[in-house]
Amino acid sequence: MSEKIADFSLTHAGTTYTRNEAGQVVSYLNFEGEVSAYGGVYGTLSVVENFTEASATSGTCSWIGEALNEDGTRLFGAADGTWEQAPPEHNYKITMEGEESTGRKTRSEGAIIFGEPATFEGTVYTRD
């Protein structure tokens, strides 16, 4: 049974674009913010897309980040999942499963909302 860990709202802190060996575009979207259960959270959402398919409306993504806990400890988190867009809006539904460096398994559901500022908002849960 999964339990809610926390709601989150992270602010976009910049994006870097590269191309990998296969010629695909790799986007690294950086986010940061305070999350009640974690303290300061800093992370990167990575998206890999084919260069010739810029109009794609879904794909895969991954997350890697860290939390700077209020008690002075750190925690890493990693997850893999999917993104979906409903054109013409530039908002993206993000669903991922992963784990924390403590071994706790997680599931997150959220969305990237491109506004001023762009945000990554959602909820993270435990999972079996």
Secondary structure, DSSP 8 states (H G I E B T S, - for coil): ---EEEEEEEEEEEEEEEE-TTS-EEEEEEEEEEETTTEEEEEEEEEEE-TT-TT--EEEEEEEEEEE-TTS-EEEEEEEEEEEE-TTS-EEEEEEEEEETTS-EEEEEEEEE-SSS-EEEEEEEE--
